[in-house]
Amino acid sequence: MMRLLFITIVCLILAGSAYSEETILTVKVSAELGGNITLPCRILSSDTVSFGDNGHRIKWTKVEDDEALNEDVLVKMGPHIRAYGSFEGRVFLQDLDNEDASLIMTEVSTDDKGKYHCNIDNGIEDSLQEVILEVHAGLMTGVVFPYYPPLGRYNLNFHNAVQACEDQEAVIASHEQLLAAWKGGLDWCNAGWLSDGTVQYPITKPRHPCGGSNNGPGLRTYGRQQKIRQFDVFCYTTAIKGHFYWLVQPERLTFDEAVKACRDDGAEIAKVGHMFAAWKLEGYDRCDAGWLADGSVRYPISRPRKNCSPTEEAVRFVGFPDKRVKSYGVYCYKPDQ
């Protein structure tokens, strides 16, 4: 799911404004719906006081043809930062260095498309940069999902992590795939193995237990680790080649009964990778908790509603219950012939 398709930079002379005598850098960026995007903005003049001085002011504004409709997005005055309106909780300053005023925007919606101004004032001079954001639906070809086994979190060495993904009809994810998933909105506060032997985790909403609330959104990394160390894992799966479905049954099932019920229906009990692919790539939605092949119980929600993941689309994880309980249904998978 590549969320950032291109960045084209062009210089335009804007007439009829307070900056009509200056060259304003205009940047065009494109994001996929629901993803993350960085709106770039940097110091332009070599003799401008650096962003490290607390006297500077950064203001991001979404601008319209009718100035009365302009929206404040984010303002930084020295150490104080505030986001406004629908942007609150979704926008952060990237702050890679003392000359970086770029804005990271998460959970991009169609309402976000348009023109943005980045105004920088250090008390000596005032500069303006412009970003045009385009939003499109995009095309998803795969999905990254976090995984840990019935033993619990942080129980997989690298070899076992690779096998765990294969057991769930997936492969261990690459750094590039996790980065794309983060751009698509994946937020997960547990570190997992990647295919290059590094251990990372994606954060779109910075908070204290997940690398600190003062750090911006991004991939948190522990770097390359000894492969005997134990973490979770991030897996990657593509579109399923078969039929994923909820098996209607007259009563709830134990795990063994669930396996047999799918087999009697000419199918197999579904794996975690099957559910994530059906949910993310096909929009599968069902508010019934069901057994999966690894002994976990989950359910996929693509239409958030009361009592069914009310705040977000997600594959909800109930846990790894006692396999003898008759409390759940089952999801089955029938491969294409």
N, C-alpha and C positions, 0 to 999 in steps of 0.2 A: 504494500500500500504506500506508494510514494506520494507524500503529501505536498512536497514543494517541487513544482515542475520546472520553473525557470525564474531567473532574475535578469531582467534587461535594464541596463542603465543608459539613460540618455540625458543630455543637458539641454534644457529649454530656457529661453528668455521669456519670463512672464511679464506682460505689460499690464498697466492699469492697477497696480497694487503698490503697497508700501515698499516693495522690493523690486520695483520696475527697472531700476538702474543696475541691478545685480543679476548675475547668473545664478539661477536656483537649480540645484541638482534634483532631478525627478527620477525616481526609481519605480519600476513596475514589478510587482511580485504577484505570484499566483499560488493559491492554496486550495486544497480540496476541502469540501464541506465536512465539518466536524473535526478537522485536523488542527495542527499548530502551524504558525508562521512567524518569521522574524521580519519586522519592518526596519530596514537598516537606516541608521542616522549616525553620522560621525562629524567631529570637528573638521572644518574645511580650511580655516586660515591658520597658517603656521605661527602667527604671532598672537593668537587668541590664548587667553589664560586657560590652563588645562582644567579638565573636569574634576580634577582632584581638589580644587579649591572650593570651599563651601559657599562662595559667593555666587556661584552660577545658578541659573534657573533653566530647567528643561520642561517644555510643555508640548504634549501631543494632543492634537485636535483633529476630529473628523469633520471635514469641511464640505459644505454644500454650496450650490450656486446662490441660494438665498442665505446670506450670512446669519440670519435670525435662526436658522435651523442647525447651525454648527453645534457639535457636541464635544465637550471636554472629555478626553480619554484618560490622561494621566498627567500629573504635575509633580515635579521634583523641585523643592526649594532647599538647597543645602542637603542635610541628612533626612529631610522630611519628604515622604512620597505618598501620594494619594491618587487612587483610581476612582472613576466616576461612573454612575449609572449602570448600564448593562455590561460595562467593561470591568466593573469591580470584581476582583477575584479571578479575572481571566487575563489580565495584562501585567507584565513585569518588565523592568528594565534589564537588558541583557548584561550590561556593565562588565564587559570582558576586560576593559582597561580604562585608563583615565580619559580617553577620548571617545568612548563608546556610549552613545545615547540610544542605541537600538531598542526597539520594543518587541518583546515576545508576546504574541497573542495566542491563547489556547481556545479550543472548542469553537473554531471559526464557524459562523453562520452566514446565511445569505444576506442578512442585515448588515454584516460587517464590510461588505464590498463597497468600494468608493475611494475617495481621496483623503489622505491624511497629511497634516503638516507637523513637522518637528521643529519647534522654535527653541533656539538656544541663546540665552542672554547672560553674559558674565559681568554686566555692569559697565563694560567698555564698548562692546559692539553686540549687535543683534543679528543672528543668522537664521535662515529658514531653509529647510529641506522638505521635499514633497515625496510622498509614496502613494502610488496607486495600487490598491489591492483588488485583485480579481478572484472570484470564488467559483469553483466548478465542482461537479459531482464526483468526477474521477472514476477509476475502474480498479476494484480490488481483486487481486489474484491469490492472496494468501492471508493468513492470520497468525499472529504471534500470541501465545498464551503461556502464563506462568504455571509451573507444575511442581508438586511435591508428592511423595508416595504416602501410603497409609501409616508408615512409621512416624510421619510428622515432618515439620520444616527442618531444613538444614541437615538432611540425612543422605545426600547424594554426593559421592565423589565424581570426578569427571567421567570415568568409564560408565558408572551406573547412571549418570545423568543422560548420556547419549542413548543408553539402552531404554531408559524410562520414556524418552520421547518416541523411540521406535515402537515401543509397546503400545503407545497411544495413537498409532497411525500418523506419526509426525517425525520430524528430524530436529536436532538441536539447532536453535536459531543462530544466525550470524549477527555480528555487530550492526551491519547495514540493515538487516531485517528488524532488529530491535529499535534502531533509530527511526526507521520508517513507522513502526508501530507507535513510538512515542509521539511523532509528528501527527499521528492519527488519533492521539488522545489517551494512549495507554499510560496508566498511573499505577505503580505497584511498589510497595515499600519493603519487599524482601529481595535480597540479592540472589541472582541465579547465574549458573554457568552459561557461557556462549561457546560457539564452535571453535573460536580462536584460543580458548583456554583462559579468557578473562572472565571476571565476575562483575556484573553490573546490574543496575535496576533503573527503571524510567520513572521520573517524577514530573508531572504536569502542574501539581498544586503543592508548592513547597510548604513544609511544616516541620516542626521541631523534631519529631522522632525519625524523620526520613531525610537525613542529611542537613537539617537545619532550615529554619524559616527564612534566614537571611540570604541563602543561596537561591539563585534563579532556577526556573524549570530546566530540565535536561536529563542526560544519562549520568547517574552517579556510578562511579567505578572503583573497584578495589584493585584494578589492574590484573596482571597475569598471576595466577595462583598455582601452588603445588597441586597436582591433580589428585592427591590423596585427601585433600581438604574437602569438607562437606558443606554444600550449599543447596539451594533449590536449583531449578533449571528453567530456561525459557525455550519453549518448543515452537516449531513453525510447521503449519500444515496448509495445503492448498485445497482447491475445490474437490469435494468428494465425488467419486465415481460410483454412485449408487444412491440408495434411498434411505434417508434417516427419518425415523418416525417414532411416535408414541404408540405403544401397543395397548389398545383398549382391553381391559380385563375387568371381570366382575368384582374382584376384590384385590386388596393389596398383597404384595408378594415378599417372600424372603429372597435373599440374593440367589440361592440355588434355584428357586422356583422361577425367578426372573430370567436366568440363563436358559432354563428349559422352555419357558414360554416363547422366547424369541426363536429358539431352535424349532419348536413345533410350528412356528409361523413361517418356516423356510428362511429364517434370517439368523443373525448372530446378535448378541448383546452389543450395543454400540460402545465405542471407545470415546475417550475425552476429546481426541482430535476430531472425530466425527461431529460431535456436538458443537465445538467451536466453529468448525467450517460451515455447518448448516446455519448456525446463528449469524455469523458475521457476513458470510458470502451469499446466503440465500434468504436472510431475514426470518429464519425460523423462530417462532414464538410459541411458548406453551408454559402456563403457570402451574405445572404439576411436577413435583420432585420425583425423579426416577433413578433407578440403579443404572450404573455404567460398569464396563468390564473390569475396571480396577478396584471395584468395591466402593467407589464413591457414589454420592447422591447429589445430583445437580439438576438445574432447570434453566432453559434459555429464554431470555426476555429481550425482544427487539422493540416492543411497544410498552414503555414504562407506564405503570398504572398502580393504583392503590392496592396494597397487599402483594404486588408483583413487581418488585424493584421499582418503587415509585419515583426515584430521582434520576435513573440512568439505565441505558441499555447495558445488559450484562449477562454473563453466564453465572448464575447464582450457585454458590457452593454450600451445601448443607453439612457435609462432612463425610467421614468414613464410619458409618454406624455399624453396630453389631449385625453381622450378616444373617442372623437368625430372626431378626425382627420383621414382622409383616406390616410395615408402615408405608411402603412406597410402591410405585408402579415401576415401569421399565421403558427405556428407550432402546430401540432395535435398529439394526443396519442391515440392508440387503444389497450386496454388491451387484453392479450391472453384469448381466450375463454376456 
